[in-house]
Amino acid sequence: MIYLKTEEEIELMRESCLLVSKTLAMLAPLVQPGVSTAHLDKLAEEFIRDNGALPACKGYEGYPNATCMSINDVVVHGIPHHDIILKEGDILSIDMDTLKNGFCGDSAYTFPVGEIAPEVKKLLETTKASLFLGIEQAVTGNRIGDISNAVQTYCERAGYSVIRDMIGHGLGHDLHEEPEVPNYGKRGQGKVLKQGMVICIEPMIAMGKFELDIDKDGWTAHTRDRKFSAHYEHCVAIRKGKADILSDFSIIENALKNKN
């Protein structure tokens, strides 16, 4: 069942989503060679708790950490660890959630670690651009397939593949609510978008093929061919005419500019 949010509930969700963005911005200058993903995860959890919220993914279906930190060919759900050290040329996707005032916030951003190869930079740019093309379709009266097709068409024309096994979702009191939001599909198909729906659109795009392997930990999802993938996510409220983005990349990107 799809739960339509009131304006008051959407504003509470905005607060939770903005805390995710602020946490990502706090981490942005620290994403450097020589840093462990466990260290970043610890700082993120402390920041979230210091701001009166809980890390919503910690303990979710047994997940052990406050964030998902996925390097290079890890698409999603990379578990932070002291032995996983960032190095020059890596990319790091940080996906995290907060729980505040009874509502979840959710967003993800892929960071370059030092200087990255031009073809990897293009992957990041294409993935992020596809997210905003999907968001353009997230308006009252459209269908989920309109979002999905916008992402898929743009990325496949650029020569990339769209991950099939991991998709976006609704958000609210719970981390994963209806409807499902795939990054592939046909225009005019899927559930109708209605005012008050809040969804997470999150393209996961690979340089190679879309098939995945899951590690023995039950979480870490690699591209089977071990080629790089990127992941960006915004939480949006469905409106007439234009989607309302509840998370905020500008906070993160300003932190990255100041880092440089």
Buried (B, 14 or more C-beta within 10 A) or exposed (E): EBBEBEEEBBBBBBBBBBBBBBBBBBBBEBBEEEBBBBBBBBBBBBBBEEBEBBBBBBEBEEBBBBBBBBBBBBBBBBBBBEEBBBEEBBBBBBBBBBBBEEBBBBBBBBBBBEEBEEEBEBBBEBBBBBBBBBBEBBBBEBBBBBBBBBBBBBBBEBEBBBBEEBBBBBBBEBBBBBBBBBBBBEBEEBBEBEBBBBBBBBBBBBBBEBBBEEEEEEBBBBBBBEBBBBBBBBBBBBBEEEBBBBBBBEBBEEBBEEEE
